[in-house]
Amino acid sequence: MPTLTSSGIGSGLDVNAIVAQLVALERRPLEQLARRESGLRAELSSYGRIKGALGAFQSAMAELKSAAKFRVHAVRVQDEAVFQASAQAGATPGHYLIEVVQLAQAHRLRSARFADRDATPIGQPGDRMRIEVGANAFEVEIGGKTLAEMRSAINAAAHNAGVTATLVPDWDGGTEHYRLVLASKETGTAHALTLSFRDGAGQAIADPLGFSEAAAARDAELRIDGALVVRGSNTISDALEGITLRLHATSGGVAKRLEVARDADAIVANATRFAEAWNALVKALRETRNGESGARGVAQGLEAELRGVLATAPSGLATGLRYLAETGLGLRSDGSLRLDADFFRRVLAADPQGVAELYAHAEQGYAARLEARARDLLGATGALGAREDAVQQRLREVAQQRARIERRVEAEEKRLRAQYAALDGLLGRLRSTSDYLAVQLARL
């Protein structure tokens, strides 16, 4: 429960006001510390904004430093119901005529019909089935198991080399029967299935399940500009350099047109993203430079350092291009970049490899060098981290100073109140004595 004080009763002095004024003088250093703390927190906040902008810039450069971003190709297929295509960085622009003769198919075997799936055991205990898939093989014990148990045993086999077992219903004369179906997980003749059976003594036995072929293993066949190509899969990435084909249907003896061209729009968009990422970072640095925090000098230094990267030509590139300005990406007076898209397209058409290297060479490309510098600045031992640590240390020192001053002011307030309370009592007693003497003198 708080203690109520009533100072100045004996003396008439406003002790509370006097003590409050004296304590206020003692607290003046706290006001200075508060202003200092506010400045330090503003500086720390500025470093946070710079790091955020620099982190976004690094992410953008990390994405754009891939040469594939500047070797994008547009693909047009005459009939995507027959096949689809995609192009990678190494694709050669051109036109192709593609006829899909035959789709690749997985090998499928099916057993004879059985009356039930999980009640009647088949074969003799110890009977085993060997399943070969191309050059791989594994064995499963099937004797005395139901169809459902065989299916589970095949799918769970430790060395299952790419076979899926399923149960399929098969109606016969109005009655539902079941078949065990084995399917290779991969298409093509190289993954054809071969079955053999033996008893518990290791002797070969006849097939107790009566397997027959449900779908033959088949390779894909297509003609590219008249040349026959045979592959085991319907996804083909090694027939045309840098182009992946995904076959969906045969073309009925008619060749379908495939066009591969450099996607100038996508490459221009990537160059634009380069400029936008730079401009967002410069804007954040300029706002900090024009602010009041102690990070102004750091922001100015970072902008100058990054502009130095733009002003430094790469070395060892095969292209004659040396500066981004040679591709139409120019630096404005305010430090931002502007892309002349038409000029960029003309340079891209004349030297596509050179543009890709200038922007995205693994070591010397502008995106790679800017990303590396941003990563260094943001690292644990980077300049920004060191600045933040220094500010945090100063904030801790301010907190310690505040605590010391608060303790001193509290002690001083207690001392002053005790001192003025004693003075108030003394003055009260003197006043009583004075009043007594005045009464006695009056009676004389």
C-alpha positions in Angstrom: 0.0 0.0 0.0 1.6 3.4 -1.0 2.7 5.7 1.8 1.0 9.2 1.8 3.3 12.1 2.6 2.2 15.5 3.7 5.3 17.7 3.7 5.5 21.4 4.8 2.8 21.1 7.5 5.2 22.5 10.2 7.1 24.9 8.1 4.7 25.9 5.3 7.3 25.0 2.7 6.1 23.1 -0.4 8.6 20.2 0.1 7.2 18.0 -2.6 7.6 20.7 -5.2 11.1 21.5 -4.0 12.2 17.8 -4.1 10.5 17.3 -7.5 12.5 20.2 -9.0 15.8 19.0 -7.5 15.1 15.4 -8.8 14.2 16.8 -12.2 17.7 18.3 -12.4 19.2 14.9 -11.4 17.2 13.2 -14.2 18.4 15.5 -17.0 21.1 12.9 -18.1 18.3 10.4 -18.7 16.7 12.7 -21.2 20.0 12.9 -23.1 20.2 9.1 -22.9 16.7 8.8 -24.3 17.6 11.0 -27.3 20.7 8.9 -27.9 18.8 5.7 -27.7 16.2 7.0 -30.1 19.0 7.8 -32.6 20.6 4.4 -32.2 17.2 2.6 -32.7 16.6 4.7 -35.8 20.0 3.7 -37.1 19.4 0.1 -36.3 16.0 0.3 -38.2 17.8 1.8 -41.2 20.3 -1.1 -41.3 17.3 -3.5 -41.1 15.7 -1.8 -44.1 19.0 -1.8 -46.0 19.4 -5.5 -45.3 15.9 -6.3 -46.4 16.4 -4.4 -49.7 19.8 -6.0 -50.2 18.3 -9.5 -49.5 15.6 -9.0 -52.1 18.3 -7.8 -54.5 20.5 -10.8 -53.8 17.5 -13.2 -54.4 16.8 -11.5 -57.8 20.4 -11.7 -58.9 20.7 -15.3 -57.7 17.8 -16.2 -60.1 19.1 -14.1 -63.0 22.7 -15.3 -62.8 21.6 -18.5 -64.5 22.5 -18.3 -68.2 19.4 -20.2 -69.0 17.4 -17.1 -68.1 19.0 -15.4 -71.1 18.8 -18.3 -73.5 15.0 -18.9 -73.3 13.4 -20.5 -76.3 9.8 -20.4 -77.4 8.4 -23.7 -78.8 5.4 -24.1 -81.1 3.9 -27.5 -81.9 1.5 -28.0 -84.7 -0.6 -30.6 -82.9 -0.1 -31.0 -79.1 -2.5 -33.9 -79.0 0.3 -35.9 -80.8 3.3 -34.6 -78.9 4.5 -31.7 -76.8 7.9 -30.2 -76.6 10.0 -28.0 -74.3 13.4 -26.3 -75.0 16.4 -25.8 -72.7 19.2 -23.4 -72.9 21.3 -25.5 -75.4 18.5 -25.8 -78.0 19.2 -24.7 -81.6 16.5 -22.5 -83.2 15.0 -24.3 -86.2 12.0 -26.1 -87.7 11.5 -29.9 -87.6 8.9 -32.3 -89.0 8.1 -35.1 -86.6 6.0 -38.2 -87.3 5.0 -40.3 -84.3 4.9 -43.9 -85.7 4.4 -45.8 -82.4 4.1 -45.0 -78.7 6.2 -46.8 -76.1 4.3 -49.3 -74.0 4.9 -51.1 -70.7 4.8 -54.9 -70.7 1.7 -56.4 -69.0 1.0 -60.0 -68.1 -2.3 -61.4 -66.7 -3.1 -64.6 -65.0 -6.0 -67.0 -65.8 -9.4 -66.3 -64.1 -9.9 -67.4 -60.5 -13.1 -67.5 -58.6 -12.0 -65.5 -55.7 -9.2 -63.2 -54.6 -8.7 -63.9 -50.9 -10.1 -67.3 -50.1 -8.6 -70.0 -52.2 -4.8 -70.8 -52.0 -3.1 -71.6 -55.3 -0.3 -74.0 -55.9 1.8 -75.9 -53.4 3.6 -74.6 -50.3 7.2 -73.7 -51.3 6.4 -72.9 -54.9 8.3 -69.7 -56.1 7.9 -67.3 -59.0 10.9 -65.6 -60.6 10.2 -62.3 -62.3 12.8 -60.8 -64.6 12.6 -57.2 -65.8 15.3 -56.6 -68.4 18.6 -57.5 -66.6 17.1 -57.4 -63.1 15.3 -60.2 -61.3 13.7 -61.2 -58.0 11.8 -64.1 -56.6 8.6 -64.4 -54.5 7.1 -67.4 -52.8 3.6 -67.9 -54.1 2.7 -71.5 -53.2 -0.3 -71.8 -50.9 -1.2 -68.1 -51.2 -4.4 -66.5 -52.4 -4.3 -64.0 -55.3 -4.5 -61.1 -52.8 -1.6 -62.5 -50.8 0.5 -62.9 -54.0 -0.2 -59.4 -55.0 1.0 -58.0 -51.6 4.1 -60.3 -51.6 5.2 -59.1 -55.1 4.7 -55.4 -54.3 6.5 -55.7 -51.0 9.4 -57.8 -52.2 12.8 -56.3 -51.1 14.4 -56.7 -54.5 11.3 -55.8 -56.6 12.9 -54.6 -59.8 10.2 -52.3 -61.1 7.0 -54.5 -61.3 3.6 -53.6 -60.0 1.0 -56.3 -59.2 -2.7 -55.6 -59.2 -6.0 -57.5 -59.0 -8.5 -57.0 -61.8 -12.1 -58.2 -61.8 -13.2 -60.2 -64.9 -16.8 -61.1 -65.5 -17.4 -64.6 -67.0 -21.0 -65.7 -67.7 -22.5 -63.3 -65.2 -20.0 -64.3 -62.4 -17.2 -62.0 -61.2 -13.7 -63.6 -61.4 -10.3 -62.1 -60.7 -7.0 -62.0 -62.5 -3.5 -61.1 -61.1 -1.9 -58.5 -63.5 1.8 -57.8 -63.5 3.0 -54.6 -65.2 6.5 -53.2 -65.8 6.8 -49.7 -64.3 8.9 -48.7 -67.3 7.9 -48.7 -71.0 10.0 -50.2 -73.7 11.3 -53.6 -74.8 14.3 -53.3 -72.4 11.8 -53.6 -69.5 9.9 -56.7 -70.8 8.8 -59.2 -68.2 9.9 -62.8 -68.1 8.4 -65.4 -65.6 9.6 -68.8 -64.4 8.4 -71.1 -61.6 10.0 -73.8 -59.4 8.9 -75.9 -56.5 10.2 -76.1 -53.0 13.0 -78.5 -54.2 14.2 -76.0 -56.8 12.8 -78.0 -59.7 11.1 -76.1 -62.6 7.3 -76.4 -62.7 4.6 -75.3 -65.0 3.0 -71.9 -64.5 0.3 -72.5 -61.8 -1.3 -69.1 -62.6 -1.7 -69.5 -66.3 -0.2 -66.1 -67.3 -0.6 -64.7 -70.8 0.4 -61.4 -72.4 -2.1 -58.5 -71.9 0.1 -55.8 -73.5 3.4 -56.3 -75.3 6.5 -54.4 -74.4 7.0 -51.8 -77.1 9.5 -49.0 -77.9 8.5 -45.6 -79.2 9.2 -44.9 -82.8 9.2 -41.6 -84.5 10.7 -40.0 -87.6 12.4 -36.6 -87.3 12.8 -35.0 -90.7 12.5 -38.6 -92.1 15.2 -40.2 -89.9 13.9 -43.0 -87.7 14.4 -42.7 -83.9 13.6 -45.5 -81.5 13.5 -45.0 -77.7 12.1 -47.0 -74.8 10.2 -44.1 -73.3 7.6 -41.6 -74.6 9.6 -38.8 -73.1 12.6 -38.3 -75.3 15.3 -35.7 -74.5 18.3 -37.0 -76.5 17.0 -36.9 -80.1 17.2 -33.1 -80.6 19.8 -31.2 -78.6 18.2 -29.1 -75.9 14.7 -30.2 -76.7 12.5 -32.7 -74.8 9.6 -34.4 -76.6 6.7 -35.9 -74.8 4.7 -38.3 -77.1 1.0 -38.6 -76.6 -0.4 -40.3 -79.7 0.6 -41.6 -83.1 0.3 -39.0 -86.0 -1.4 -41.3 -88.5 1.4 -41.2 -91.0 1.5 -37.4 -91.1 4.5 -35.4 -89.9 3.7 -32.6 -87.5 5.7 -29.3 -87.5 7.9 -28.2 -84.5 9.3 -24.7 -84.4 12.0 -23.6 -81.9 12.8 -19.9 -81.7 14.6 -17.7 -79.3 12.0 -16.1 -76.9 13.1 -12.5 -77.1 10.1 -11.3 -75.0 11.1 -13.6 -72.1 14.7 -12.5 -72.2 13.7 -8.8 -72.3 11.5 -9.5 -69.3 14.5 -10.9 -67.4 16.7 -7.9 -68.3 13.9 -5.7 -67.1 13.7 -7.7 -63.8 17.5 -7.0 -63.4 16.9 -3.3 -63.7 13.9 -3.4 -61.4 15.8 -5.2 -58.7 18.6 -2.7 -58.9 16.3 0.3 -58.8 14.4 -1.0 -55.7 17.8 -1.4 -53.9 19.0 2.1 -55.0 15.7 3.6 -53.9 16.1 2.1 -50.4 19.7 3.3 -50.1 18.8 6.8 -51.3 15.9 7.0 -48.7 18.4 6.1 -46.0 21.0 8.6 -47.3 18.4 11.4 -47.2 17.2 10.4 -43.7 18.4 11.4 -40.2 19.8 8.2 -39.0 23.5 7.3 -38.5 23.3 4.9 -41.4 23.5 7.6 -44.0 27.1 7.2 -44.6 26.8 3.4 -44.9 24.0 3.7 -47.4 26.1 6.1 -49.5 29.1 3.8 -49.3 27.1 0.7 -50.4 25.6 2.5 -53.4 29.0 3.6 -54.5 30.4 0.1 -54.1 27.7 -1.5 -56.1 27.9 1.1 -58.8 31.6 0.2 -58.9 30.6 -3.3 -59.9 28.5 -2.0 -62.7 31.4 0.2 -63.9 33.9 -2.8 -63.9 33.9 -4.7 -67.1 34.1 -8.6 -66.9 37.2 -10.4 -68.0 37.7 -13.5 -70.0 34.3 -13.6 -71.8 34.1 -14.8 -75.4 31.9 -11.8 -76.4 33.0 -8.3 -77.3 30.3 -6.9 -75.1 31.8 -5.4 -71.9 29.2 -3.1 -70.2 25.4 -3.4 -69.7 25.0 0.0 -71.4 26.1 -1.8 -74.6 22.8 -3.8 -74.4 20.6 -0.8 -73.8 20.6 -0.9 -70.0 21.7 2.6 -69.1 22.4 4.4 -65.7 20.3 7.5 -65.0 21.5 10.5 -63.1 19.6 9.4 -60.0 21.4 6.1 -60.0 18.6 3.9 -61.4 18.8 1.8 -64.5 16.6 2.0 -67.6 16.3 -0.6 -70.3 15.9 0.4 -73.9 14.0 -2.7 -75.0 14.3 -2.1 -78.8 18.0 -1.6 -78.6 18.3 -4.7 -76.3 16.4 -6.8 -78.9 18.8 -5.7 -81.7 21.8 -6.6 -79.6 20.2 -9.9 -78.6 19.5 -10.9 -82.3 23.1 -10.0 -83.2 24.9 -11.7 -80.3 22.6 -13.9 -78.1 25.5 -15.8 -76.6 27.3 -12.6 -75.7 24.2 -11.1 -74.0 23.8 -14.3 -71.9 27.4 -14.3 -70.9 27.4 -10.5 -70.1 24.4 -10.9 -67.7 24.8 -14.4 -66.4 28.3 -15.8 -66.8 28.9 -18.1 -63.8 31.7 -15.9 -62.5 32.1 -12.7 -64.5 28.5 -12.0 -65.4 27.0 -8.8 -63.8 24.3 -10.8 -62.0 26.8 -13.2 -60.6 29.1 -10.5 -59.3 26.4 -8.4 -57.8 24.8 -11.4 -56.1 28.2 -12.4 -54.7 28.8 -8.9 -53.3 25.3 -8.7 -51.8 25.9 -12.1 -50.2 29.1 -11.0 -48.7 27.6 -7.8 -47.3 24.7 -9.8 -45.7 27.0 -12.6 -44.3 27.7 -13.1 -40.6 31.0 -11.2 -41.0 29.7 -8.7 -43.5 29.8 -4.9 -43.0 26.1 -4.6 -42.2 26.2 -7.3 -39.5 29.2 -5.6 -37.9 27.4 -2.2 -37.9 24.3 -3.7 -36.4 26.4 -5.4 -33.7 28.1 -2.1 -32.8 24.8 -0.4 -32.5 23.4 -3.2 -30.3 26.4 -2.9 -28.1 25.9 0.9 -27.7 22.2 0.3 -26.9 23.2 -2.1 -24.1 25.6 0.5 -22.8 22.8 3.1 -22.8 20.6 0.7 -20.9 23.3 0.1 -18.3 23.9 3.9 -17.9 20.1 4.5 -17.5 19.9 1.8 -14.8 22.8 3.4 -12.9 21.3 6.9 -13.1 17.8 5.7 -12.1 19.3 4.1 -9.0 21.3 7.3 -8.2 18.2 9.5 -8.7 16.1 7.2 -6.5 18.6 7.3 -3.7 19.0 11.1 -4.1 15.2 11.6 -3.9 15.1 9.5 -0.7 17.9 11.6 0.8 16.3 14.9 -0.2 12.9 13.9 1.3 14.6 12.9 4.5 16.6 16.1 4.7 13.6 18.3 4.0 11.4 16.4 6.4 13.9 17.0 9.1 14.1 20.7 8.1 10.3 20.9 8.1 10.2 19.5 11.6 12.8 21.9 12.9 11.1 24.9 11.4 7.8 23.7 12.9 9.3 23.5 16.3 11.0 26.9 15.9 7.7 28.4 14.8 5.9 26.9 17.9 8.6 28.4 20.2 8.2 31.8 18.4 4.5 31.7 18.9 4.9 30.8 22.6 7.3 33.7 23.2 5.1 36.2 21.4 2.2 35.2 23.7 4.3 35.6 26.8 5.7 39.0 25.7 2.2 40.2 24.9 1.1 39.4 28.5 4.0 41.5 29.9 
